[in-house]
Amino acid sequence: MLLSHPFLLFVSVFLSRPLSDLHLAAELGKTLLERNKELEDALQQMYINNDDQVQEIEYLSKQLETLREMNEQHAKVYEQLDVTARELEITNEKLVLESKTSHQKIDRLTGTMEMLHGQVESLTTRVEELRTLEELRVRREKKERRKTVHSFPCLKELCTAPRYEDGFLLANPGSVDLAESRPLDEENERLRDIVSSLRSAVSAERSQREGTERECASVLQEFERLEQRLLGAEGCQLRVQELEAELQEMQQLRKSRVCLIRGMEDSLETLLSNGPETDTPEEGVRQEEGGRGRGRGLGAAGGPGEEELQRHGSERHLRPGRFGQEAGQLRHTC
């Protein structure tokens, strides 16, 4: 179709001119054929660039699909992190309550132990006082017996006599001391029983306190471990925020590229719609008169257009590598 249009123009010009202008008509036909060839080459290059842009659009569509899948995966990760954070908060609250209960129990047991130690000390002091009183009583009775023996000579003779000495010592003092020492012995036995029971209670409380301390230590270790897990969850949340920021940057980059592609499509449509069309002999005569000058002008104007097309083609060849690197980085971060 492009070959038939300049040919008809050439025939109309040839028929409207005399035979003396054959040379000028031949030059005009040659110029038109060269221009037609240039337009065909430019159109072919536009078709090639259009195919490249279609491939680039397909590549960007695939990248968009990959980003959507990664966004869905990130959303799932966010949900899992939220669930884990809630569980950690609940566990942390339980551990805090258990720690408070353990501290209260330890304080209560410490108070009980202090009270028992005070009771043991008071009972020990009481036992020492009773022993001291018993010794004083025994000494006083001995002194009274000695005074009685010295005051009565007959008793002294009986006490010093060998046959009555053992009987007196065993019968009279024993009968008096046994009657008075029985309540004291019973009191001593009762106090010994109390002391032994208190000692057993203290040992039981000590063992219970040690068990409580071990339990409190294990609770504190568990609390520290949960704090470390909570710190790890906070680090994961920061990483998720970084990934969200990177995803937003990728989406902005994708939007800018889509706008660039749309601008390139609009420029291509503008170039295609602004192509030269000559349907009448008057336009052919005008092209004949200004063919060379306009050909130069179009050649000069077509130069930057071709350079722009080549630059976009080179960008297309460079972009997939960069997109591949970005996709690889995203997969690596995920």
Residue pairs with C-beta under 8 A, 6 or more apart in sequence:
2 36
2 39
2 40
3 36
5 36
5 278
6 29
6 32
6 33
6 35
6 36
9 32
9 278
9 281
9 284
9 287
10 25
10 28
10 29
10 32
12 281
12 284
13 25
13 28
13 281
13 284
13 285
13 288
14 25
16 281
17 24
17 25
28 288
28 291
31 291
31 292
31 295
32 287
32 291
35 295
35 298
38 299
38 302
39 275
39 276
42 302
42 305
42 306
45 306
45 309
46 268
46 271
46 272
46 309
48 313
49 268
49 309
49 312
49 313
50 268
52 313
52 316
53 261
53 264
53 265
53 312
53 316
55 316
56 261
56 316
56 319
56 320
57 261
59 320
59 323
60 254
60 257
60 258
60 261
60 323
63 254
63 323
63 327
64 254
66 327
66 330
67 247
67 250
67 251
67 254
67 330
70 247
70 330
70 334
71 247
73 334
74 240
74 243
74 244
74 247
74 334
77 240
78 240
81 233
81 236
81 237
81 240
84 233
85 233
85 237
88 226
88 229
88 230
88 233
91 226
92 223
92 226
92 227
92 230
95 219
95 222
95 223
95 226
96 223
98 219
99 216
99 219
99 220
99 223
102 212
102 215
102 216
102 219
103 216
105 212
106 209
106 212
106 213
106 216
109 205
109 208
109 209
109 212
110 209
112 205
113 202
113 205
113 206
113 209
116 198
116 201
116 202
116 205
117 202
119 198
120 195
120 198
120 199
120 202
123 191
123 194
123 195
123 198
124 195
126 191
127 188
127 191
127 195
130 184
130 187
130 188
130 191
134 184
137 180
141 176
141 177
145 173
148 155
149 155
149 156
149 159
150 156
158 164
158 168
159 165
159 168
159 169
243 333
243 334
246 330
246 333
250 326
250 330
264 312
271 305
276 298
278 284
278 287
287 294
